[in-house]
């Protein structure tokens, strides 16, 4: 069973962000965004995204199309800040960001040239799970909780 996180008010805010970035509109955008958020939230491989949202390949392609429009730029900045606050060194942060961008398909993986004599890294940072509020905030969502209405006639 898939876990849905987008309320109607949050989705309206995300739609405004998608429109502002010039992203093409598709009928299944909400389900695809749920799949992408699931992948980012859990750190799971993209093929493990619940099929209830959409096929993993659809989520992968849409993520890359939206990345080309600049939708995820703030997300990567907030991810970087979270790693720095977590006490990782600048080299570890850079490595983690590149690894995440390659894993998500934003950048292509290429072998390093002229590094035959260097020792390979002894460890790799696992993908960091992001809480949903951080992800949504980086996408321009102002509030993730419903606002309480007050009756102005009552005191």
SVG drawing of the C-alpha trace seen along z (x, -y; Angstrom):
<svg xmlns="http://www.w3.org/2000/svg" viewBox="-20 -40 70 42">
<polyline fill="none" stroke="black" stroke-width="0.4" points="0.0,0.0 1.4,-3.3 1.7,-6.3 0.3,-9.5 1.6,-12.8 0.2,-15.5 -2.9,-17.2 -5.1,-19.3 -3.6,-22.6 0.0,-21.3 -0.7,-20.1 -2.1,-23.5 1.1,-25.1 3.2,-22.6 1.1,-23.2 1.9,-26.9 5.6,-26.1 5.5,-23.7 3.7,-26.4 6.2,-29.1 9.1,-26.9 7.4,-26.2 6.9,-22.5 4.6,-20.7 1.3,-19.7 0.2,-16.0 -3.0,-14.5 -1.0,-12.2 1.4,-14.9 0.1,-14.4 0.7,-10.6 4.1,-11.1 5.1,-13.7 3.9,-11.3 6.2,-8.6 9.2,-11.1 8.6,-12.2 8.3,-8.6 11.7,-7.9 13.3,-11.0 11.6,-10.4 12.7,-6.8 16.0,-6.7 14.8,-3.5 16.0,-2.5 13.8,-4.1 12.5,-0.6 11.0,-0.1 8.6,-3.0 5.1,-1.6 3.4,-0.9 0.2,-2.4 1.6,-5.8 3.0,-5.2 5.6,-3.1 9.1,-3.8 10.3,-4.8 7.6,-7.5 8.7,-9.0 12.4,-8.8 11.7,-10.6 9.4,-13.2 12.0,-13.9 14.6,-14.5 12.3,-16.7 11.5,-18.8 15.2,-19.0 16.0,-20.4 13.5,-23.2 15.2,-23.9 12.5,-22.6 14.8,-20.6 17.6,-23.2 16.4,-24.3 16.0,-20.7 19.7,-20.0 20.7,-23.1 18.7,-22.1 20.1,-18.6 23.6,-20.1 22.8,-22.3 21.4,-19.3 24.6,-17.3 26.8,-20.2 24.7,-20.6 25.1,-16.9 28.9,-17.4 30.0,-16.0 33.2,-17.4 33.1,-19.4 34.5,-16.5 31.9,-14.1 29.1,-16.6 30.3,-17.0 30.6,-13.3 27.1,-12.7 25.6,-15.4 27.2,-13.9 26.2,-10.4 22.6,-11.5 22.4,-13.4 23.8,-10.5 21.4,-8.0 18.5,-10.3 19.7,-10.6 20.3,-14.3 24.0,-13.8 25.7,-11.0 28.3,-8.8 31.7,-8.9 35.0,-7.2 37.7,-9.5 40.8,-10.0 44.4,-9.9 43.5,-8.6 44.8,-5.0 47.3,-5.4 44.8,-6.6 43.2,-4.4 39.4,-4.0 37.3,-5.4 36.9,-2.9 33.2,-3.8 30.3,-5.3 27.7,-7.5 24.3,-5.8 21.5,-7.8 20.1,-10.2 16.4,-10.0 14.8,-13.4 11.8,-14.3 8.8,-15.3 8.6,-18.9 12.2,-19.7 11.5,-18.4 8.2,-20.3 9.8,-23.5 12.5,-23.3 9.8,-23.1 8.2,-26.4 5.4,-25.0 4.8,-27.7 2.8,-25.6 2.3,-21.9 -0.3,-22.2 -3.9,-23.4 -4.5,-26.8 -7.1,-27.2 -9.9,-29.6 -11.0,-32.0 -14.4,-33.6 -13.9,-37.3 -17.4,-37.9 -16.5,-35.9 -14.2,-37.3"/>
</svg>
